[in-house]
Amino acid sequence: MDLFERAQRSIPGGVNSPVRAFGSVGGRPVFIERARGAYVYSRERDYIDLVGSWGPALLGHAHPAVVEAVQKAAAKGLSFGAPTEAEVTLAEMVITRVVPVEKVRFVSTGTEATMTAIRLARGFTGRDLVVKFSGCYHGHEDALLVAAGSGVATFGMTTSAGVPAGAAADTLVLPYNNREAVSDAFAQYGDNIAAVITEAAPANMGVIEPLSGFNAFLQRTCTAAGALLILDEVLTGFRVSESGYWGLEQDDHPYRPDLMTFGKVIGGGMPLAAVGGRADVMDYLAPLGPVYQAGTLSGNPLACAAGIATLELADADVYQQVDRASQAISQGISQALAAAGVAHHIQRAGSLFSVLFAEEEARDYEGVMAQEQFRYPAFFHAFLAQGVYLPPSVFEAYFVSAMHTDEIISRIVDAAAAAASAAAAARDPRQC
Ligand SMILES: *Cc1c(COP(=O)(O)O)cnc(C)c1O
């Protein structure tokens, strides 16, 4: 029996996270056996990987120093349910790199981190409302699985069955990059808003660059109203710079989020995430404060070992290499698409990029949805057939690692020509 068929018998859809099922690009998911550097390997062949485990593989897969750190930690025991030095060391590393973070609580997933941040903001402010932006993803907790209804500012509609209307009723959804919508929402509901949560740079609807000063504006608006700004850096943190997307903005538009969330790179491929921020807010967490939060495997010693080893290696050189590779790959893809006559825009935020199949840069979810999505499956499969593994959805960022060398970049750029032709030949199924 084929592995995907076997998987579908025992696992819903055959996968443990929906995008892996290739639902939006069609075809059968590739089952990975192992990974190293810029490559992932199925049983049959190798692929140059531009998914990077959805972000963690900043240094490339299975970096020897990270693997060794995990092996050493494993030999000492897998989990103790008691404090360890590794947690303290990693917390100190985060605090050193990201100035607004004065204290850190480790959890196991990004979902848990944002869920904790929301509860903490509500507990700290004594308010219920949370503002989020349309198209931003913060994990799958009820209060944030909410999309905008019609109109500019709306109380959310749930985007998943099983989320009670009540869980979404306290979430206000606004269009991204829209200061006016934010000001209006605060004018109307400011006294009840506990927090604004935003991706530091949205990268879960494709990549969207925040307009210059937008995050700083959010901070000012929150502070003036007694609300907290939660900057979600689960994806961008330690990926786009040593101090995340926040770090990239501080020269031009300094601001200090009240809370920040981290995941993906911080665990170097192990299940680890964190919420951090102002000490007075963080001390509202149990056991010091009244906001309850806990986790059997939180701060797991193997995960902390992987995180420490990853952050130790993620120096200025690494970020420079990733930036350079990201530029070269996206330019090569863009040139191939232009040569094939495909309308497109490279959406970029730091070293993150995605390909938008539209002429005009997208600034919000509406812009993203207006693209020629139907071109992506052909584009994706043409790359895959040539041994390049792109994110299996047009709404995901491309993740480059420090192991994407010039030779690997050339192979991607060479493959782009056929992928661009396939995208050019794709037809909108709604029009035939
Ligand atoms: C991935 C992601 C999350 C959720 O993290 P999980 O570890 O998948 O639960 C939250 N916020 C952002 C911005 C993310 O990219």
The ligand as an SDF file (V2000), in Angstrom:
LIG
                    3D

 15 15  0  0  0  0  0  0  0  0999 V2000
    3.3400   29.3610   13.0500 C   0  0  0  0  0  0  0  0  0  0  0  0
    2.7350   30.5460   13.6750 C   0  0  0  0  0  0  0  0  0  0  0  0
    1.9770   30.4510   14.8620 C   0  0  0  0  0  0  0  0  0  0  0  0
    1.5820   29.1460   15.4670 C   0  0  0  0  0  0  0  0  0  0  0  0
    2.6710   28.3920   15.8730 O   0  0  0  0  0  0  0  0  0  0  0  0
    2.4990   26.8060   16.0760 P   0  0  0  0  0  0  0  0  0  0  0  0
    3.7840   26.3780   16.6750 O   0  0  0  0  0  0  0  0  0  0  0  0
    2.2450   26.2510   14.7110 O   0  0  0  0  0  0  0  0  0  0  0  0
    1.3340   26.6180   16.9750 O   0  0  0  0  0  0  0  0  0  0  0  0
    1.5710   31.6340   15.4710 C   0  0  0  0  0  0  0  0  0  0  0  0
    1.8580   32.8330   14.9350 N   0  0  0  0  0  0  0  0  0  0  0  0
    2.5590   32.9630   13.7900 C   0  0  0  0  0  0  0  0  0  0  0  0
    2.8700   34.3130   13.2550 C   0  0  0  0  0  0  0  0  0  0  0  0
    2.9960   31.8150   13.1150 C   0  0  0  0  0  0  0  0  0  0  0  0
    3.6560   31.9390   11.9590 O   0  0  0  0  0  0  0  0  0  0  0  0
  1  2  1  0
  2  3  1  0
  2 14  2  0
  3  4  1  0
  3 10  2  0
  4  5  1  0
  5  6  1  0
  6  7  2  0
  6  8  1  0
  6  9  1  0
 10 11  1  0
 11 12  2  0
 12 13  1  0
 12 14  1  0
 14 15  1  0
M  END
$$$$
